[in-house]
């Protein structure tokens, strides 16, 4: 088996099939992750692997994000998420993910200036919102309008230079706020608020969401910081479903707008971007007296309910993002005087669960969704907008992975195999002969 790859270790694994031995190359990542290279398996043996959900399958090699779920580690381009959250901003994080390095002061200002230049929507595109019913889900609107952006920027459907890529990335990251805010205003029957170039990324979004003509919404610094952290902590998370969707669509050489639009659709599902809405629903049920916290915990143990916001497919210890958002939620609510009984319920629920062997033995710890819903609720973001907020934050990661896949030189269209379990060949029955 010949595979030309910089990460091949020289080691091999042996597979024995029908008495014949096959040597499979071993790939080793920079964090000492080991993988068996099976790219030639079907050609050499006639066999394929079977892995529903792809939980044991590496679909690519990537330099963007590292996750160690056993030890609760998340790093963007090598930087621990705790350091980025403590010292960085969402815009710096977006630049880091997309271009590989933290921006200098001059690069950060240039990136901010480009985002400000790109924040307005073409007036023709603005009229697209009139075609959606007021009851239309904002995720459907977001996906459709992001995809339609390509129609208004045909020069960016084929990105032939780094400058073109920068413009396309900036358009999406900047305009996604405007599209998201306008989808909300459409549902509320409110006039659209245009972006204000004098405002920062997060302040501008909150302005477009909550200002009304002649009455500017003025968020506190703690609210802006909490929103920035929300976006920053959701900016990338390795090969999750939506990211893998973006890379899969890119493998067909689809343009950036179409690829991230597909990512939005994948994120929409309640098992992915809709999980924090489930947390709010659970907390509201407890707050409304449907069950006390001890009663709810016991019903979870009896598998009558699922404890939303606990556990994670990747993290088998505490989600590092949850710790950061917990503090941000505290700071924001304290600074604004916002009294949310759901936060008190959330903290008590977490305390009870973390001291219960049933949950600790199963490594069911609070994840990022457990606290993110509290922050969005305190920012007056309606529950149906929660996955939209997730999509805004995840946009830099999707763009970074699209770009990485587009320039890695492989250009191999994603095409998983299957194990066919249907009927064997049979004779076609003419219509008149069917009973």
C-alpha positions in Angstrom: 0.0 0.0 0.0 1.5 3.3 -1.1 0.4 6.5 0.7 2.4 9.7 0.4 1.7 11.5 3.7 3.8 13.6 6.0 2.2 12.2 9.1 2.9 8.5 8.3 4.9 7.2 11.2 6.7 4.2 9.5 4.7 1.9 11.8 2.2 -0.5 10.4 -0.8 -2.5 11.7 -1.5 -6.0 10.4 -4.8 -7.2 9.3 -5.4 -10.8 8.6 -8.3 -11.7 6.2 -8.9 -15.2 4.8 -5.4 -16.2 5.8 -3.7 -13.3 4.1 -1.9 -10.6 6.0 -2.1 -6.9 5.0 0.1 -4.2 6.4 -1.8 -0.9 7.1 0.2 2.3 7.6 -0.1 4.1 10.9 -0.6 7.9 11.0 0.4 9.9 14.1 -0.9 13.4 14.8 1.0 16.1 16.6 -0.8 15.3 19.9 0.1 11.6 19.6 -3.2 10.5 18.2 -2.8 7.3 16.3 -4.9 6.2 13.3 -4.8 3.2 11.0 -4.7 4.3 7.3 -7.3 2.3 5.4 -7.4 4.4 2.2 -6.3 1.3 0.1 -8.3 -1.2 2.1 -11.1 -1.9 -0.4 -8.7 -1.9 -3.3 -6.4 -4.3 -1.7 -8.8 -6.6 0.2 -12.3 -6.0 -1.2 -13.5 -5.2 2.4 -14.7 -1.9 3.8 -15.1 -0.8 7.4 -18.4 -0.4 9.2 -18.7 2.6 11.5 -22.2 4.2 11.9 -21.9 7.8 13.0 -18.2 7.8 12.1 -17.2 7.8 15.7 -14.0 5.8 15.0 -13.3 7.3 11.6 -10.9 10.1 10.8 -12.2 11.9 7.7 -9.4 14.3 7.3 -6.2 15.7 8.7 -6.6 19.2 10.1 -4.5 22.0 11.7 -7.4 24.0 13.1 -8.7 22.6 16.4 -7.7 20.0 18.9 -10.1 18.3 21.3 -9.1 15.9 24.0 -12.4 14.8 25.5 -10.9 12.5 28.1 -9.1 15.4 29.8 -11.4 18.3 28.9 -9.0 20.0 26.6 -9.9 22.4 23.7 -7.3 24.3 21.7 -7.7 26.6 18.7 -4.5 26.5 16.5 -2.6 25.3 19.6 -3.9 28.0 22.0 -5.8 26.7 25.1 -9.4 27.9 25.0 -9.0 29.2 28.6 -6.3 31.6 27.4 -8.2 32.8 24.4 -11.4 33.4 26.4 -9.5 35.3 29.1 -7.5 37.6 26.8 -9.1 37.5 23.3 -12.2 38.6 21.5 -14.4 36.9 19.0 -12.9 38.8 16.1 -9.4 37.9 17.1 -10.5 34.3 17.5 -12.1 34.3 14.0 -8.9 35.7 12.5 -6.8 33.0 14.3 -9.0 30.1 13.2 -9.2 31.3 9.5 -5.6 32.5 9.0 -3.7 30.3 11.5 -2.1 33.0 13.7 -3.3 35.7 16.1 -3.5 39.1 14.3 -1.0 41.9 15.0 -2.6 45.2 16.1 -2.5 46.4 12.5 -4.0 43.1 11.1 -6.7 43.2 13.7 -7.7 46.8 12.7 -7.6 45.9 9.0 -9.9 42.9 9.7 -12.3 45.0 11.7 -12.3 47.6 8.9 -13.1 45.0 6.3 -15.9 43.6 8.5 -17.4 47.1 8.8 -17.2 47.6 5.1 -19.1 44.4 4.4 -21.9 44.6 7.0 -24.6 46.0 4.7 -26.7 43.7 2.6 -27.4 44.5 -1.0 -30.8 46.2 -1.2 -32.0 43.5 -3.6 -31.2 40.9 -1.1 -33.0 42.9 1.6 -36.2 42.3 -0.4 -35.8 38.5 0.0 -37.1 38.8 3.5 -40.5 39.8 2.2 -40.9 36.4 0.6 -40.7 34.6 4.0 -43.8 34.3 6.3 -43.5 36.0 9.7 -43.7 32.5 11.2 -40.7 31.3 9.2 -38.0 29.7 11.3 -34.9 32.0 11.4 -32.6 29.1 10.7 -34.4 28.5 7.4 -34.1 32.2 6.5 -30.4 32.3 7.6 -29.5 29.3 5.4 -31.5 30.6 2.4 -30.1 34.1 2.5 -26.5 33.1 3.1 -26.8 30.8 0.0 -28.3 33.7 -2.0 -25.4 35.9 -1.1 -23.4 34.1 -3.8 -25.9 35.5 -6.4 -24.9 39.0 -5.4 -21.2 38.3 -5.4 -20.6 36.1 -8.4 -17.0 37.2 -8.5 -16.4 35.3 -5.3 -17.9 31.9 -6.3 -14.4 31.0 -7.6 -11.8 32.1 -5.1 -8.6 32.4 -7.1 -6.5 34.4 -4.6 -6.0 34.9 -0.9 -7.5 38.4 -1.3 -10.7 36.9 -2.8 -10.9 34.4 0.1 -10.5 37.2 2.6 -13.3 39.2 1.1 -15.6 36.2 0.9 -14.9 35.3 4.5 -15.4 38.8 5.7 -18.7 39.2 3.8 -20.1 36.0 5.5 -18.9 36.8 9.0 -20.1 40.3 8.9 -23.4 39.9 7.0 -24.5 36.9 9.0 -25.2 39.2 11.9 -27.4 41.4 9.7 -29.3 38.4 8.3 -29.8 36.9 11.7 -31.1 40.1 13.3 -33.4 40.8 10.3 -34.9 37.3 10.5 -35.8 38.1 14.1 -37.2 41.5 13.2 -39.2 40.0 10.4 -40.9 37.6 12.9 -41.6 40.3 15.3 -43.0 42.7 12.7 -40.4 45.3 13.6 -38.6 47.6 11.2 -35.1 46.5 10.1 -32.3 48.3 11.8 -29.2 48.9 9.7 -25.8 48.1 11.1 -23.8 51.0 12.7 -20.2 51.1 11.6 -19.1 52.8 14.8 -20.1 49.8 16.9 -18.1 46.7 17.7 -19.1 43.3 16.2 -21.2 42.2 19.2 -22.6 45.6 20.1 -23.7 46.0 16.5 -25.6 42.7 16.5 -27.4 43.7 19.7 -28.2 47.1 18.2 -29.8 45.4 15.1 -31.7 43.0 17.3 -33.1 45.4 19.9 -32.9 49.0 18.9 -35.9 50.8 17.5 -36.0 54.0 15.4 -34.9 57.0 17.7 -34.2 54.6 20.6 -30.8 53.0 20.6 -30.3 49.8 22.6 -27.3 50.3 24.9 -26.0 46.9 26.2 -23.7 46.8 29.2 -20.0 45.9 28.9 -20.8 42.6 30.7 -23.5 41.8 28.2 -21.2 42.4 25.3 -18.5 40.4 26.9 -20.8 37.5 27.5 -22.0 37.5 23.9 -18.4 37.7 22.6 -17.5 34.7 24.8 -20.6 32.8 23.6 -19.5 33.3 20.0 -15.8 32.6 20.8 -16.5 29.4 22.6 -18.7 28.1 19.7 -16.3 29.2 17.0 -15.0 25.7 16.2 -15.2 22.2 17.7 -13.3 19.9 15.3 -15.2 17.5 13.0 -18.7 17.8 14.4 -21.8 17.1 12.2 -22.1 20.7 10.8 -18.3 21.1 10.2 -18.2 17.7 8.5 -21.1 18.8 6.4 -19.3 21.9 5.3 -16.2 19.8 4.4 -18.3 17.2 2.6 -20.1 19.8 0.5 -16.8 21.5 -0.3 -15.4 18.2 -1.5 -17.7 18.6 -4.5 -15.9 22.0 -5.1 -19.1 23.8 -4.1 -18.5 27.5 -3.3 -18.1 28.9 0.2 -21.6 30.4 0.4 -23.3 27.1 -0.5 -21.0 25.1 1.8 -21.7 27.1 5.0 -25.4 27.3 4.1 -25.4 23.5 4.2 -23.6 23.7 7.6 -26.4 25.9 8.9 -29.0 23.2 7.9 -26.9 20.5 9.7 -26.7 22.7 12.8 -30.4 23.2 12.9 -31.1 19.7 14.4 -32.1 19.6 18.1 -29.3 17.1 18.8 -26.7 19.7 17.6 -27.4 23.4 17.6 -30.8 23.1 19.3 -29.5 21.5 22.5 -29.4 24.7 24.6 -33.1 25.3 23.9 -33.8 21.9 25.5 -32.0 23.1 28.6 -34.2 26.2 28.9 -37.3 24.0 28.5 -36.2 21.7 31.2 -35.4 24.6 33.6 -38.8 26.2 32.9 -40.6 22.9 33.7 -38.9 22.9 37.1 -39.6 26.6 37.7 -43.3 26.1 36.9 -43.6 23.4 39.5 -43.9 20.4 37.3 -41.3 18.7 39.5 -38.8 19.7 42.2 -35.1 19.3 41.5 -34.8 16.0 43.6 -37.9 14.7 41.9 -36.6 15.6 38.4 -33.2 13.9 39.2 -35.0 10.7 40.3 -37.1 10.7 37.1 -34.0 11.1 35.1 -32.5 8.1 36.8 -35.7 6.1 35.9 -35.1 7.3 32.3 -38.4 9.1 32.2 -36.5 12.3 31.3 -33.1 13.2 29.8 -31.0 15.6 31.8 -30.5 18.3 29.2 -27.1 20.0 29.1 -25.3 17.2 30.8 -22.8 14.9 29.2 -21.1 15.2 25.8 -20.3 12.8 23.1 -16.7 14.0 23.1 -16.0 15.3 26.6 -15.8 12.5 29.2 -14.8 15.1 31.9 -16.0 18.6 32.4 -16.6 20.7 29.3 -14.0 23.5 29.5 -16.4 25.9 27.7 -19.0 25.3 30.4 -16.7 26.6 33.1 -16.1 29.8 31.2 -19.7 30.5 30.4 -20.8 29.8 33.9 -18.6 32.7 35.1 -19.8 34.9 32.3 -23.4 34.3 33.1 -22.8 35.2 36.7 -21.0 38.4 35.8 -23.6 39.5 33.3 -26.6 38.9 35.5 -24.9 40.6 38.5 -23.9 43.7 36.5 -27.3 44.2 35.0 -29.4 43.3 38.0 -31.3 40.8 35.9 -33.0 38.3 38.2 -33.4 35.0 36.5 -34.7 32.2 38.6 -33.6 29.7 35.9 -30.0 30.5 36.8 -30.6 29.6 40.4 -32.3 26.4 39.3 -29.5 25.6 36.9 -26.8 26.1 39.6 -28.7 23.9 42.1 -29.4 21.3 39.6 -25.7 21.2 38.6 -24.7 21.0 42.3 -27.1 18.0 43.0 -26.0 16.1 39.9 -22.3 16.7 40.5 -22.6 15.1 43.9 -24.7 12.1 42.8 -22.8 8.9 41.9 -25.3 8.1 39.2 -24.1 11.0 37.1 -20.5 11.1 38.1 -20.1 7.4 37.4 -21.5 8.0 33.9 -19.4 11.1 33.5 -22.4 13.3 33.0 -21.1 16.8 33.7 -22.6 20.2 32.6 -21.7 21.0 29.0 -21.6 24.4 27.2 -25.3 24.2 26.4 -26.2 24.2 30.1 -25.1 27.8 30.5 -25.3 29.2 27.0 -29.1 29.3 27.1 -29.1 31.3 30.3 -26.9 33.9 28.6 -29.0 34.1 25.5 -32.2 34.4 27.5 -30.7 37.3 29.6 -29.9 39.0 26.3 -33.6 38.8 25.3 -32.8 36.3 22.5 -35.9 34.1 21.8 -35.4 30.3 22.0 -36.0 29.8 18.3 -33.0 32.1 17.7 -30.7 30.0 19.8 -29.4 27.8 16.9 -28.9 31.0 14.8 -26.7 32.4 17.5 -24.7 29.1 17.5 -24.3 29.5 13.7 -23.0 33.0 14.0 -20.3 31.8 16.4 -19.5 28.7 14.4 -19.0 30.6 11.1 -15.2 31.2 11.5 -14.6 27.5 12.1 -16.7 26.5 9.1 -14.8 28.9 6.9 -11.4 27.8 8.3 -12.2 24.1 7.5 -13.6 25.0 4.1 -10.4 26.8 3.2 -8.2 24.1 4.6 -10.0 21.4 2.6 -10.0 23.6 -0.5 -6.2 24.0 -0.5 -5.0 20.6 0.8 -4.6 19.3 -2.7 -6.6 16.1 -2.2 -9.8 17.2 -4.0 -11.4 13.8 -3.3 -15.2 13.9 -3.2 -16.6 12.5 0.0 -18.4 9.3 -0.8 -19.0 6.9 2.2 -19.7 3.2 1.4 -22.6 1.2 2.8 -23.5 -2.4 3.7 -26.4 -3.3 1.5 -29.1 -5.3 3.4 -32.0 -5.1 0.9 -33.5 -7.8 -1.3 -31.5 -9.8 -3.7 -32.2 -9.5 -7.5 -35.8 -10.5 -8.4 -38.0 -10.5 -11.6 -39.9 -7.4 -12.4 -43.7 -8.0 -12.3 -45.9 -6.3 -15.0 -48.7 -4.1 -13.6 -51.5 -6.4 -14.8 -49.9 -9.4 -13.0 -49.6 -7.7 -9.6 -52.1 -8.8 -7.0 
